Amino acid sequence: MFEMSKWDMIQELKKFNADVILEQMKPTTIWYVYLGLITWISGWIQTSFLMNQANRQIKRIRVEFYQSILSQDMGFHDLNATGELNTRLTEDINLIAAGIGLVILFRLH
């Protein structure tokens, strides 16, 4: 059944016309190109919206944290140094931003 000589295989391959095969492959290739473009554009839109949403949440957290610091008694400010509060605010917000933005995006994919 599968016993073909090399000469017979070459003769069978010569029967195929490359132009016919390329014409048959063209619609499928174009379809895959469009599918790839749509996937790339939708991924870009999703990433943009998630990062925008994460930035808005970070801004809101900063405002809330700043307002809570301002509403503290004077004793709180006497016990904590100014630089310590700023450093802690920046470090904590950066950790939250990393968690909200990219981790959620990677989990969705």
Backbone as a printed PyTorch tensor [residue, N CA C, xyz], in Angstrom:
tensor([[[  0.8160,  -1.1900,   0.0000],
         [  0.0000,   0.0000,   0.0000],
         [  0.8620,   1.2570,   0.0000]],

        [[  1.8490,   1.3180,   0.8780],
         [  2.7060,   2.4860,   0.9550],
         [  4.0440,   2.2620,   0.2400]],

        [[  4.0820,   1.2750,  -0.5810],
         [  5.3330,   0.9510,  -1.2580],
         [  5.4070,   1.7050,  -2.5740]],

        [[  6.0270,   2.8690,  -2.5180],
         [  6.2280,   3.6810,  -3.7110],
         [  7.7200,   3.9180,  -3.8530]],

        [[  8.1710,   3.8610,  -5.0350],
         [  9.5860,   4.1680,  -5.2260],
         [  9.7760,   5.6810,  -5.2200]],

        [[ 11.0080,   6.0850,  -5.1130],
         [ 11.2950,   7.5170,  -5.1130],
         [ 10.8760,   8.1520,  -6.4340]],

        [[ 11.0670,   7.4230,  -7.4920],
         [ 10.6990,   7.9540,  -8.8020],
         [  9.1880,   8.1810,  -8.8980]],

        [[  8.3960,   7.2430,  -8.3700],
         [  6.9360,   7.3960,  -8.3880],
         [  6.4940,   8.5790,  -7.5290]],

        [[  7.1620,   8.7930,  -6.4000],
         [  6.8170,   9.9200,  -5.5290],
         [  7.1090,  11.2480,  -6.2230]],

        [[  8.2290,  11.3160,  -6.9100],
         [  8.5730,  12.5500,  -7.6270],
         [  7.5590,  12.8200,  -8.7310]],

        [[  7.1530,  11.8000,  -9.4230],
         [  6.1610,  11.9690, -10.4890],
         [  4.8110,  12.4320,  -9.9240]],

        [[  4.4340,  11.9250,  -8.7480],
         [  3.1790,  12.3410,  -8.1210],
         [  3.2510,  13.8110,  -7.6870]],

        [[  4.3960,  14.1980,  -7.1530],
         [  4.5460,  15.5830,  -6.7100],
         [  4.5550,  16.5620,  -7.8800]],

        [[  5.0350,  16.1370,  -9.0210],
         [  5.0510,  17.0060, -10.2010],
         [  3.6490,  17.2970, -10.7140]],

        [[  2.6910,  16.4430, -10.3900],
         [  1.3180,  16.6420, -10.8440],
         [  0.6600,  17.8510, -10.1730]],

        [[  1.1080,  18.1940,  -8.9570],
         [  0.5060,  19.3110,  -8.2420],
         [  0.9850,  20.6200,  -8.8430]],

        [[  0.0710,  21.5240,  -9.0070],
         [  0.3920,  22.8410,  -9.5390],
         [  0.4950,  23.8100,  -8.3580]],

        [[  1.6260,  24.4570,  -8.2150],
         [  1.8540,  25.3490,  -7.0730],
         [  0.9010,  26.5320,  -7.0890]],

        [[  0.5530,  27.0330,  -8.2560],
         [ -0.3560,  28.1840,  -8.3330],
         [ -1.7500,  27.8380,  -7.8140]],

        [[ -2.1870,  26.6390,  -8.1030],
         [ -3.5050,  26.1990,  -7.6240],
         [ -3.5040,  26.0930,  -6.1080]],

        [[ -2.4450,  25.5380,  -5.5680],
         [ -2.3480,  25.3920,  -4.1130],
         [ -2.3070,  26.7590,  -3.4390]],

        [[ -1.5350,  27.6950,  -3.9990],
         [ -1.4520,  29.0360,  -3.4250],
         [ -2.7920,  29.7600,  -3.4860]],

        [[ -3.5120,  29.5940,  -4.5750],
         [ -4.8320,  30.2220,  -4.6900],
         [ -5.8170,  29.6380,  -3.6750]],

        [[ -5.6890,  28.3500,  -3.4040],
         [ -6.5690,  27.7300,  -2.4150],
         [ -6.2220,  28.1820,  -1.0020]],

        [[ -4.9500,  28.4850,  -0.7650],
         [ -4.5140,  28.8850,   0.5830],
         [ -4.7610,  30.3700,   0.8690]],

        [[ -4.9360,  31.1800,  -0.1420],
         [ -5.0630,  32.6210,   0.0330],
         [ -6.2100,  33.0260,   0.9680]],

        [[ -7.4330,  32.5330,   0.7800],
         [ -8.5240,  32.9560,   1.6800],
         [ -8.2690,  32.5830,   3.1440]],

        [[ -7.7180,  31.4110,   3.3660],
         [ -7.4350,  30.9870,   4.7350],
         [ -6.3430,  31.8510,   5.3510]],

        [[ -5.3300,  32.1750,   4.5790],
         [ -4.2480,  33.0160,   5.0820],
         [ -4.7600,  34.4040,   5.4370]],

        [[ -5.5740,  34.9720,   4.5720],
         [ -6.1350,  36.2990,   4.8390],
         [ -7.0160,  36.2550,   6.0790]],

        [[ -7.7850,  35.1830,   6.2290],
         [ -8.6360,  35.0440,   7.4040],
         [ -7.7930,  35.0210,   8.6750]],

        [[ -6.6710,  34.3020,   8.6760],
         [ -5.7880,  34.2490,   9.8540],
         [ -5.1280,  35.5990,  10.1330]],

        [[ -4.7960,  36.3380,   9.0910],
         [ -4.2240,  37.6780,   9.2990],
         [ -5.2520,  38.5860,   9.9680]],

        [[ -6.4910,  38.5740,   9.4820],
         [ -7.5470,  39.3820,  10.0980],
         [ -7.8010,  38.9590,  11.5430]],

        [[ -7.8060,  37.6620,  11.7770],
         [ -8.0120,  37.1550,  13.1380],
         [ -6.8970,  37.6280,  14.0660]],

        [[ -5.6570,  37.6040,  13.5900],
         [ -4.5400,  38.0850,  14.3860],
         [ -4.6370,  39.5640,  14.6800]],

        [[ -5.0260,  40.3580,  13.7020],
         [ -5.1890,  41.7970,  13.9160],
         [ -6.2980,  42.0970,  14.9200]],

        [[ -7.4010,  41.4090,  14.7870],
         [ -8.5140,  41.6200,  15.7220],
         [ -8.1010,  41.2260,  17.1300]],

        [[ -7.3760,  40.1360,  17.2730],
         [ -6.9090,  39.7030,  18.5900],
         [ -5.9600,  40.7240,  19.1880]],

        [[ -5.0440,  41.2400,  18.3880],
         [ -4.0820,  42.2360,  18.8760],
         [ -4.7810,  43.5260,  19.2940]],

        [[ -5.7280,  43.9960,  18.4850],
         [ -6.4370,  45.2360,  18.8050],
         [ -7.2850,  45.0660,  20.0600]],

        [[ -7.9920,  43.9530,  20.1760],
         [ -8.8200,  43.7470,  21.3670],
         [ -7.9610,  43.5910,  22.6200]],

        [[ -6.7980,  42.9620,  22.5090],
         [ -5.8850,  42.8690,  23.6510],
         [ -5.3570,  44.2240,  24.0620]],

        [[ -5.0450,  45.0660,  23.0830],
         [ -4.5750,  46.4190,  23.3790],
         [ -5.6530,  47.2390,  24.0750]],

        [[ -6.8860,  47.1380,  23.5930],
         [ -8.0000,  47.8670,  24.2140],
         [ -8.2170,  47.3770,  25.6460]],

        [[ -8.1910,  46.0810,  25.8500],
         [ -8.3800,  45.5230,  27.1840],
         [ -7.2890,  46.0050,  28.1300]],

        [[ -6.0520,  45.9790,  27.6870],
         [ -4.9400,  46.4300,  28.5210],
         [ -5.0740,  47.9090,  28.8480]],

        [[ -5.4340,  48.6980,  27.8660],
         [ -5.5880,  50.1410,  28.0870],
         [ -6.6730,  50.4250,  29.1130]],

        [[ -7.8150,  49.7760,  28.9780],
         [ -8.9050,  50.0090,  29.9210],
         [ -8.5510,  49.5410,  31.3280]],

        [[ -7.8910,  48.3930,  31.4390],
         [ -7.5160,  47.9080,  32.7650],
         [ -6.4860,  48.8210,  33.4300]],

        [[ -5.5180,  49.2970,  32.6770],
         [ -4.5150,  50.1890,  33.2500],
         [ -5.1380,  51.5330,  33.6200]],

        [[ -6.0640,  52.0310,  32.8010],
         [ -6.7600,  53.2730,  33.1230],
         [ -7.5810,  53.1140,  34.3960]],

        [[ -8.2580,  51.9920,  34.5150],
         [ -9.0580,  51.7300,  35.7020],
         [ -8.1660,  51.6070,  36.9380]],

        [[ -7.0300,  50.9620,  36.8010],
         [ -6.1020,  50.8150,  37.9190],
         [ -5.5510,  52.1740,  38.3410]],

        [[ -5.2290,  53.0240,  37.3730],
         [ -4.7290,  54.3600,  37.7020],
         [ -5.7670,  55.1990,  38.4210]],

        [[ -7.0310,  55.0820,  38.0150],
         [ -8.0880,  55.8260,  38.7150],
         [ -8.2620,  55.3250,  40.1450]],

        [[ -8.1660,  54.0120,  40.3430],
         [ -8.2820,  53.4850,  41.6990],
         [ -7.1110,  53.9290,  42.5700]],

        [[ -5.9110,  53.9540,  42.0050],
         [ -4.7340,  54.3940,  42.7550],
         [ -4.8810,  55.8670,  43.1460]],

        [[ -5.3700,  56.6740,  42.2210],
         [ -5.5700,  58.0910,  42.5310],
         [ -6.5750,  58.2500,  43.6730]],

        [[ -7.6390,  57.4780,  43.6220],
         [ -8.6540,  57.5580,  44.6780],
         [ -8.0830,  57.1000,  46.0240]],

        [[ -7.2700,  56.0470,  46.0140],
         [ -6.6530,  55.5710,  47.2590],
         [ -5.7300,  56.6290,  47.8270]],

        [[ -4.9600,  57.2970,  46.9780],
         [ -4.0560,  58.3530,  47.4500],
         [ -4.8240,  59.4950,  48.0920]],

        [[ -5.9070,  59.9070,  47.4510],
         [ -6.7060,  61.0050,  48.0000],
         [ -7.3020,  60.6070,  49.3390]],

        [[ -7.8510,  59.3960,  49.4300],
         [ -8.4400,  58.9280,  50.6880],
         [ -7.3820,  58.8280,  51.7870]],

        [[ -6.2050,  58.3220,  51.4400],
         [ -5.1340,  58.1960,  52.4220],
         [ -4.6730,  59.5670,  52.8980]],

        [[ -4.5380,  60.5010,  51.9760],
         [ -4.1090,  61.8510,  52.3250],
         [ -5.1450,  62.5320,  53.2200]],

        [[ -6.4220,  62.3610,  52.9010],
         [ -7.4780,  62.9460,  53.7230],
         [ -7.5130,  62.3140,  55.1180]],

        [[ -7.2350,  61.0220,  55.1990],
         [ -7.2260,  60.3760,  56.5140],
         [ -6.0360,  60.8500,  57.3450]],

        [[ -4.9050,  61.1270,  56.7040],
         [ -3.7560,  61.6630,  57.4430],
         [ -4.0600,  63.0710,  57.9540]],

        [[ -4.7110,  63.8780,  57.1210],
         [ -5.0360,  65.2430,  57.5330],
         [ -6.0590,  65.2760,  58.6660]],

        [[ -6.9000,  64.2670,  58.7580],
         [ -7.9310,  64.2630,  59.7930],
         [ -7.4350,  63.6900,  61.1320]],

        [[ -6.1790,  63.2780,  61.2090],
         [ -5.6250,  62.7200,  62.4510],
         [ -5.3620,  63.8360,  63.4620]],

        [[ -5.3120,  63.4350,  64.7340],
         [ -4.9880,  64.3850,  65.8100],
         [ -3.5340,  64.8110,  65.6940]],

        [[ -3.1740,  65.8770,  66.3920],
         [ -1.8000,  66.3770,  66.3680],
         [ -0.8290,  65.3640,  66.9800]],

        [[ -1.2900,  64.5560,  67.9110],
         [ -0.4280,  63.5530,  68.5270],
         [  0.0810,  62.5370,  67.5110]],

        [[ -0.7500,  62.2170,  66.5560],
         [ -0.3390,  61.2930,  65.4950],
         [  0.8200,  61.8720,  64.6990]],

        [[  0.7380,  63.1490,  64.3940],
         [  1.7930,  63.7930,  63.6010],
         [  3.0660,  63.9910,  64.4270]],

        [[  2.9180,  64.1190,  65.7370],
         [  4.1060,  64.2390,  66.5800],
         [  4.8700,  62.9140,  66.6580]],

        [[  4.1390,  61.8100,  66.6340],
         [  4.7750,  60.4960,  66.7480],
         [  5.4050,  60.0220,  65.4350]],

        [[  4.8540,  60.4050,  64.3090],
         [  5.3330,  59.9390,  62.9970],
         [  6.0520,  61.0700,  62.2710]],

        [[  7.2110,  60.7530,  61.7460],
         [  7.9580,  61.7530,  60.9840],
         [  7.2990,  61.9670,  59.6170]],

        [[  7.4810,  63.1530,  59.0550],
         [  6.8610,  63.4910,  57.7770],
         [  7.3800,  62.5920,  56.6540]],

        [[  8.6560,  62.3970,  56.5890],
         [  9.2370,  61.5600,  55.5430],
         [  8.7920,  60.1150,  55.6380]],

        [[  8.5540,  59.6500,  56.8580],
         [  8.1060,  58.2710,  57.0510],
         [  6.7250,  58.0600,  56.4410]],

        [[  5.8320,  59.0050,  56.6330],
         [  4.4830,  58.8760,  56.0710],
         [  4.5130,  58.9210,  54.5510]],

        [[  5.3260,  59.8180,  53.9950],
         [  5.4140,  59.9090,  52.5350],
         [  6.0040,  58.6360,  51.9380]],

        [[  7.0460,  58.1200,  52.5730],
         [  7.6840,  56.9000,  52.0760],
         [  6.7210,  55.7210,  52.1540]],

        [[  6.0450,  55.6100,  53.2640],
         [  5.1000,  54.5030,  53.4200],
         [  3.9490,  54.6150,  52.4290]],

        [[  3.4520,  55.8260,  52.2240],
         [  2.3820,  56.0400,  51.2490],
         [  2.8320,  55.6120,  49.8580]],

        [[  4.0100,  56.0420,  49.4480],
         [  4.5120,  55.7150,  48.1160],
         [  4.7330,  54.2190,  47.9520]],

        [[  5.3470,  53.5710,  48.9320],
         [  5.6140,  52.1350,  48.8290],
         [  4.3260,  51.3220,  48.7890]],

        [[  3.3920,  51.6630,  49.6670],
         [  2.1330,  50.9130,  49.7110],
         [  1.3240,  51.0960,  48.4350]],

        [[  1.2730,  52.3170,  47.9430],
         [  0.5090,  52.5800,  46.7240],
         [  1.1500,  51.8710,  45.5260]],

        [[  2.4670,  51.8380,  45.4750],
         [  3.1390,  51.1310,  44.3710],
         [  2.8470,  49.6380,  44.4170]],

        [[  2.7920,  49.0500,  45.6060],
         [  2.4370,  47.6300,  45.7200],
         [  1.0010,  47.3830,  45.2590]],

        [[  0.1150,  48.2630,  45.6530],
         [ -1.2870,  48.1120,  45.2480],
         [ -1.4140,  48.2810,  43.7380]],

        [[ -0.7030,  49.2590,  43.1880],
         [ -0.7760,  49.4980,  41.7380],
         [ -0.2840,  48.2830,  40.9620]],

        [[  0.7950,  47.6770,  41.4190],
         [  1.3050,  46.4770,  40.7440],
         [  0.2900,  45.3490,  40.8290]],

        [[ -0.3770,  45.2270,  41.9580],
         [ -1.3710,  44.1680,  42.1290],
         [ -2.6070,  44.3860,  41.2990]],

        [[ -3.0560,  45.6220,  41.2310],
         [ -4.2950,  45.8980,  40.4970],
         [ -4.0830,  45.8030,  38.9990]],

        [[ -3.0550,  46.4570,  38.5030],
         [ -2.8820,  46.5810,  37.0600],
         [ -2.4920,  45.3040,  36.3670]],

        [[ -1.2940,  44.8560,  36.5750],
         [ -0.7700,  43.7580,  35.7770],
         [ -1.2350,  42.3790,  36.2350]],

        [[ -1.4020,  42.1970,  37.5290],
         [ -1.8050,  40.8730,  38.0130],
         [ -3.1940,  40.5160,  37.5290]],

        [[ -4.1130,  41.4700,  37.5660],
         [ -5.4660,  41.2060,  37.0780],
         [ -5.4340,  40.9190,  35.5860]],

        [[ -4.6160,  41.6870,  34.8600],
         [ -4.5090,  41.4740,  33.4280],
         [ -3.9820,  40.0860,  33.1120]],

        [[ -2.9340,  39.6470,  33.8200],
         [ -2.3720,  38.3250,  33.5660],
         [ -3.3350,  37.2180,  33.9730]],

        [[ -4.1140,  37.4340,  34.9890],
         [ -5.0870,  36.4070,  35.4060],
         [ -6.1950,  36.2600,  34.3820]],

        [[ -6.5650,  37.3700,  33.7170],
         [ -7.6090,  37.2890,  32.7090],
         [ -7.1550,  36.5110,  31.4770]],

        [[ -5.8770,  36.6040,  31.1790],
         [ -5.3710,  35.9020,  30.0080],
         [ -5.0900,  34.4730,  30.3810]]])
